[in-house]
Amino acid sequence: VCSGGYLQSPMKYMNEFYFVTKLISRNRLGDIMKFKEYDVVRIMKDCEEGVKKGEISTILMVFEEPQKAYEVEIQDKDGKLKAQCALLPEDLEPVTSTMNMMQ
């Protein structure tokens, strides 16, 4: 990548991408990000039904009461339903690219 005639380090851009990816889950005040239906997210803790930290899921429903929560669906490697559960915002992290899905 060139800028002003100088070659920029690809690693610099990868580091910036990683930093921005981590920041998008929080707003300027440090509040947890609000997800919307069909967002793809990573689960940040082990939970019941055999769901493990790091698994990728899809937001099915958003609940506002009695507190903010999300109904998520987790599929197995064949695309079949593995589990469906409700999680709190702090238990989820956004997945912003297919590269992040493999980590």
C-alpha positions in Angstrom: 0.0 0.0 0.0 1.4 3.3 -1.0 0.8 6.7 0.6 2.5 9.8 -0.7 4.9 7.7 -2.7 6.2 5.7 0.3 5.5 2.0 0.8 3.5 1.5 4.0 4.0 -1.7 6.0 1.1 -4.2 5.6 1.6 -5.2 9.2 0.8 -1.6 10.2 -2.6 -1.9 8.5 -3.3 -5.3 10.0 -2.5 -3.9 13.5 -4.8 -0.9 12.9 -7.5 -3.3 11.7 -7.2 -5.4 14.8 -7.3 -2.3 17.1 -10.4 -0.9 15.3 -12.1 -4.3 15.5 -11.6 -4.5 19.2 -12.9 -0.9 19.6 -16.1 -1.3 17.7 -17.5 -3.5 20.5 -17.5 -0.4 22.8 -18.7 3.1 22.3 -16.7 6.2 23.4 -18.1 5.9 27.0 -17.0 2.2 27.2 -20.6 0.9 27.1 -21.1 -2.5 25.6 -22.1 -2.4 22.0 -25.7 -3.1 21.0 -26.1 -5.8 18.5 -29.0 -6.2 16.1 -30.8 -9.2 14.6 -28.7 -11.3 12.2 -25.4 -9.9 13.4 -22.6 -12.5 13.5 -20.9 -12.6 16.9 -18.3 -14.7 18.8 -19.3 -16.2 22.2 -16.9 -15.1 24.9 -17.6 -17.8 27.5 -18.5 -21.4 27.8 -22.2 -21.9 28.4 -24.7 -24.7 28.7 -25.8 -27.0 25.8 -22.1 -27.6 24.9 -21.4 -24.1 23.6 -17.7 -23.2 23.9 -16.0 -19.9 24.2 -14.9 -18.7 20.7 -17.8 -20.3 18.8 -19.5 -18.2 16.1 -23.2 -17.5 16.4 -26.0 -15.4 14.9 -28.3 -13.0 16.8 -31.9 -14.2 16.4 -33.7 -11.8 18.8 -32.9 -8.8 20.9 -34.5 -8.4 24.3 -34.7 -5.1 26.1 -36.6 -6.3 29.3 -36.0 -7.2 32.0 -32.4 -6.5 30.8 -30.6 -6.3 27.5 -30.0 -9.9 26.2 -29.7 -11.7 22.9 -31.1 -15.0 21.7 -28.3 -16.6 19.6 -28.1 -19.6 17.3 -25.0 -21.7 17.1 -24.5 -24.1 14.2 -22.2 -27.1 13.9 -19.6 -27.5 11.1 -22.3 -29.0 8.8 -24.6 -26.0 9.3 -27.1 -27.8 11.5 -28.5 -26.3 14.7 -26.2 -27.1 17.6 -27.7 -24.9 20.2 -29.9 -21.8 20.8 -29.5 -19.8 24.0 -29.9 -16.3 25.5 -26.7 -14.4 26.4 -25.9 -11.0 27.8 -24.1 -8.3 25.8 -20.8 -8.8 27.7 -20.8 -12.5 26.6 -20.6 -11.5 22.9 -18.1 -9.9 20.6 -18.7 -8.7 17.0 -17.2 -10.7 14.1 -16.3 -8.1 11.5 -14.7 -10.3 8.8 -14.3 -13.9 7.8 -10.6 -13.6 8.9 -11.9 -13.0 12.5 -14.2 -16.1 12.3 -11.1 -18.3 11.9 -9.3 -17.0 15.1 
